[in-house]
Amino acid sequence: MKKLILIILCVITLHVRAQQKSDVVDFNKHKIVMQFTDSDSLSQASVTGQVKNIRAAWPNADIEVVCHGPGLDLLIATKSKASKAVAEWSAQGVIFGACNNTMRRQKINKEQLLPSAQVVPSAMIELTLKQEAGWAYVKGGH
């Protein structure tokens, strides 16, 4: 009887652990480039939430979020409503790219960006180069 109870407890424990890891789809190397063009706080929360969801399913995914136009606000220190999430994801290897063309138009310099932001010469070129290199394209935000 004790043996049966022990076996049942082991099965339950394994089942609970499997459910806790159920978000993980696979551990393959995926590459996703996200275009982000919205300035509102809901969109900023949405895109960082999308990064979280992707990493939950694909922990080894390479992710780059390319911000341009109004989406650059995500990376401007005085305008970002998701600066904490950007810092956290950047520390885990997610790249947040700021379009240099948008920066010039908005008269924004590198010092005004969040410390983890990386400047890319052009959002359109960055998105194209990533896709040519086999990265999947996703429109981020809502």
Secondary structure, 3 states (H helix, E strand, C coil): CHHHHHHHHHHHHHHHHHHHCCCCCCCCCCEEEEEECCCCHHHHHHHHHHHHHHHHHCCCCEEEEEECHHHHHHHECCCCCCHHHHHHHHHCCCEEEEEHHHHHHHCCCHHHECCCCEEECCHHHHHHHHHHCCCEEEECCC
